[in-house]
Amino acid sequence: MKPNAEISSNSQKKRFLISKNIDAFFGSIYEVFLFIGLFFKEAFSPPFEWREIINQCYNVGYKSLPLVSLTGFITGIVFTKQSRPSLSTFGASSWLPSLVSIAIIRALAPLVTSLIAAGKVGSNIGAELGSMKVTEQIDAMEVSATNPFKFLVVTRIIATTLMIPILVLYTGLVGMLGSFINVHQNEQTSFAAFIKNAFSTISFLDINSSIFKAICYGFTIGVAGCYQGYFAQNGTQGVGKAANSAVVVAMFLIFVEEMIIVQFVNAIR
């Protein structure tokens, strides 16, 4: 009977741990929705931190330009070089500008830019707010009659939501420039002919869907970074965990949103 009792005790412990993990998972989802609800409440109620919003837009947008420029340019060149052999096999090299424009504008520009921003901006927000949380700077702001949520969280989420779409458009432009350089070197295609062929298959639905993706991705990056950093614990170890969790969660949600939005756009198309 003793072994049976131990087996029963172990199975009860396993069920308890599973139940505890499930409760923690749904509890965290509930807290995230409360966090988002508080953001919308504070975002549309005065006073507005315009100066801090502009400062965060500068940090998110302008400081990301070098990395985004390099990545977008290389993406355009590499995708063009990889696509040429397949099209040449079927004698359809003239379709290369159209293929590249469809790939970059519909998918690559929003996805690549958002993943870069998740790694650079999301980790920065998580580490910055996490360090302020563990050093009790956020508590000091509350004591000094300053609303830390509005000043720290709302401004950063608004900045990422506004700047990621602009960066996506810029990445698409730089990617197409890289593609044109490669096409011009191999087929001696003029710039006017490249632009005409590239945008002959692009519709407003493609551009609007990319902008909508970028808005969703920017909001996701801001929420993930701010949430992980604002509730960081356990000192410096918690700061590193907040930065890492912000990147992982943001990237995972970006892929999920990409899948959902693509299905929705294809249904409209």
C-alpha positions in Angstrom: 0.0 0.0 0.0 2.9 2.4 0.6 4.0 2.5 -3.0 0.4 3.2 -4.1 0.2 6.0 -1.6 3.4 7.6 -3.0 2.1 7.3 -6.6 -1.1 8.9 -5.6 0.7 11.7 -3.8 2.9 12.4 -6.9 0.0 12.4 -9.2 -1.8 14.9 -6.9 1.3 17.1 -6.9 1.5 17.0 -10.7 -2.2 18.0 -11.0 -1.7 20.8 -8.6 1.3 22.1 -10.5 -0.6 21.9 -13.8 -3.6 23.7 -12.3 -1.3 26.3 -10.8 0.4 27.0 -14.2 -2.9 27.2 -16.0 -4.2 29.7 -13.4 -1.0 31.8 -13.7 -1.2 31.8 -17.5 -4.8 33.1 -17.6 -4.1 35.4 -14.7 -1.2 37.0 -16.7 -3.5 37.4 -19.8 -6.0 39.1 -17.6 -3.3 41.5 -16.2 -2.2 42.3 -19.8 -5.7 43.3 -20.8 -6.0 45.4 -17.7 -2.7 47.0 -18.7 -3.9 47.7 -22.2 -7.2 49.1 -20.9 -5.4 51.4 -18.5 -3.2 52.6 -21.5 -6.3 53.6 -23.5 -7.8 55.3 -20.5 -4.6 57.4 -19.8 -3.8 58.0 -23.5 -7.0 60.0 -24.1 -7.2 61.9 -20.8 -5.3 65.1 -20.1 -2.7 66.2 -19.3 -0.7 65.0 -22.4 3.0 64.5 -22.3 3.8 65.9 -25.7 7.4 66.6 -25.1 8.1 63.1 -23.9 6.2 61.6 -26.8 8.4 63.5 -29.2 11.5 62.4 -27.3 10.4 58.7 -27.5 9.6 59.1 -31.2 13.1 60.3 -31.7 14.5 57.4 -29.8 12.3 54.8 -31.5 12.5 56.2 -35.1 15.6 58.3 -35.7 18.0 56.1 -33.7 16.7 53.0 -35.5 17.4 54.4 -39.0 21.0 53.1 -39.5 20.1 49.5 -38.6 16.8 49.6 -40.5 18.5 51.2 -43.6 21.3 48.5 -43.7 18.8 45.6 -43.2 16.3 46.9 -45.7 19.0 47.5 -48.4 20.5 44.0 -47.9 17.1 42.4 -47.9 16.3 44.0 -51.3 19.6 42.9 -52.8 19.5 39.3 -51.4 15.9 38.6 -52.3 16.5 39.8 -55.8 19.6 37.7 -56.3 17.8 34.6 -54.9 14.8 35.1 -57.1 16.6 35.7 -60.4 17.6 32.1 -61.1 14.1 30.7 -60.5 12.5 33.3 -62.9 15.3 32.9 -65.4 14.5 29.1 -65.6 11.1 30.0 -67.0 12.2 32.9 -69.1 10.4 35.4 -66.8 13.2 37.7 -65.7 11.2 40.7 -66.7 8.8 39.9 -63.8 11.6 40.3 -61.2 10.7 43.9 -60.2 7.0 42.9 -59.7 7.9 39.9 -57.7 10.3 41.8 -55.5 7.9 44.7 -54.9 5.1 42.3 -53.9 7.3 40.4 -51.5 8.8 43.6 -49.9 5.7 45.7 -49.6 3.3 42.9 -48.6 5.5 41.0 -46.2 9.2 41.6 -45.9 9.2 45.3 -45.0 6.6 45.1 -42.1 8.0 41.8 -40.8 11.7 42.6 -41.0 11.3 46.1 -39.6 9.1 44.9 -36.7 11.5 42.1 -35.8 14.4 44.5 -35.7 12.4 47.0 -33.7 11.4 44.2 -31.3 15.0 43.3 -30.7 16.3 46.9 -30.4 13.5 49.0 -29.2 11.6 46.3 -27.2 14.6 45.2 -25.2 15.6 48.8 -24.6 12.2 49.7 -23.2 12.1 46.6 -21.1 15.5 47.2 -19.6 14.9 50.9 -19.0 11.6 50.5 -17.2 12.9 47.4 -15.4 15.9 49.3 -14.0 13.6 52.2 -12.9 11.3 49.7 -11.3 13.9 47.8 -9.3 15.6 51.0 -8.2 12.3 52.3 -7.0 12.3 55.3 -9.3 8.8 54.6 -10.4 7.7 54.6 -6.8 9.4 57.9 -6.3 7.5 59.4 -9.2 4.2 58.3 -7.6 5.2 60.0 -4.3 6.1 63.2 -6.2 2.5 63.4 -7.6 3.7 62.4 -11.1 1.7 59.8 -13.0 4.5 57.3 -13.9 2.2 55.2 -16.1 1.3 58.1 -18.3 4.8 59.5 -18.5 6.7 56.2 -18.9 4.2 53.7 -20.5 1.7 55.8 -22.6 4.4 57.8 -24.3 6.5 54.8 -25.3 3.5 52.8 -26.6 2.3 55.8 -28.6 5.9 56.3 -30.0 6.2 52.7 -31.2 2.7 52.7 -32.7 3.5 55.9 -34.7 7.1 55.3 -35.7 7.0 51.6 -36.7 4.7 52.4 -39.7 7.0 55.2 -40.8 10.0 52.9 -40.5 8.2 50.2 -42.5 7.6 52.6 -45.4 11.2 53.7 -45.2 12.4 50.0 -45.2 10.3 49.3 -48.3 11.8 52.3 -50.1 15.4 51.3 -49.2 14.7 47.6 -50.1 13.4 48.6 -53.5 16.4 50.7 -54.0 18.7 47.8 -53.3 16.7 45.6 -55.6 16.9 48.2 -58.4 20.7 48.4 -58.1 21.0 44.6 -58.5 18.5 44.6 -61.4 20.3 47.5 -63.1 23.7 45.8 -62.8 22.4 42.5 -64.4 19.7 43.5 -66.8 20.6 47.2 -67.4 17.0 48.2 -66.6 16.3 51.9 -66.3 14.9 53.4 -63.1 11.6 54.4 -64.8 11.1 50.9 -66.2 11.9 49.3 -62.9 9.4 51.5 -61.0 6.7 51.0 -63.7 7.1 47.2 -63.5 7.4 47.1 -59.7 4.3 49.0 -59.0 2.1 47.6 -61.8 1.0 44.8 -59.5 0.8 46.7 -56.2 -2.7 47.9 -55.1 -3.8 50.2 -52.4 -4.9 47.2 -50.4 -1.3 46.0 -50.3 0.0 49.3 -49.0 -2.9 49.8 -46.5 -2.5 46.2 -45.2 1.2 46.8 -44.7 0.6 50.0 -42.8 -2.1 48.3 -40.7 0.4 45.5 -39.9 3.0 48.0 -38.9 0.5 49.8 -36.5 -0.4 46.5 -34.9 3.3 45.4 -34.6 4.3 48.8 -33.2 1.6 48.6 -30.6 2.6 45.1 -29.7 6.3 46.0 -29.3 5.4 48.9 -27.0 3.0 46.9 -24.9 5.3 44.0 -24.5 8.3 46.1 -23.6 6.5 48.4 -21.2 4.6 45.5 -19.5 7.7 43.4 -18.8 9.7 46.4 -17.6 7.0 48.1 -15.5 6.4 44.9 -13.5 10.1 43.8 -13.3 11.2 42.2 -10.0 14.3 40.7 -8.3 16.9 43.4 -8.8 19.3 43.4 -11.7 18.4 39.8 -12.6 14.8 41.0 -13.1 16.0 43.7 -15.5 17.7 41.2 -17.8 14.7 39.0 -17.6 12.4 41.9 -18.5 14.5 42.8 -21.5 14.7 39.2 -22.8 11.0 38.6 -22.2 10.0 41.8 -24.0 11.9 40.6 -27.1 10.6 37.0 -27.1 7.0 37.9 -26.4 6.9 40.7 -29.0 8.4 38.5 -31.7 6.0 35.6 -30.9 3.0 37.9 -31.1 4.2 39.6 -34.3 4.3 36.2 -36.0 0.8 35.3 -34.7 -0.5 38.7 -35.8 1.1 38.2 -39.2 -0.6 34.9 -39.7 -4.0 36.4 -38.7 -3.8 39.6 -40.8 -2.6 37.7 -43.9 -5.6 35.4 -43.7 -7.9 38.4 -43.2 -6.4 40.3 -46.2 -6.5 37.3 -48.4 -10.2 36.9 -47.7 -10.8 40.5 -48.7 -8.6 40.2 -51.8 
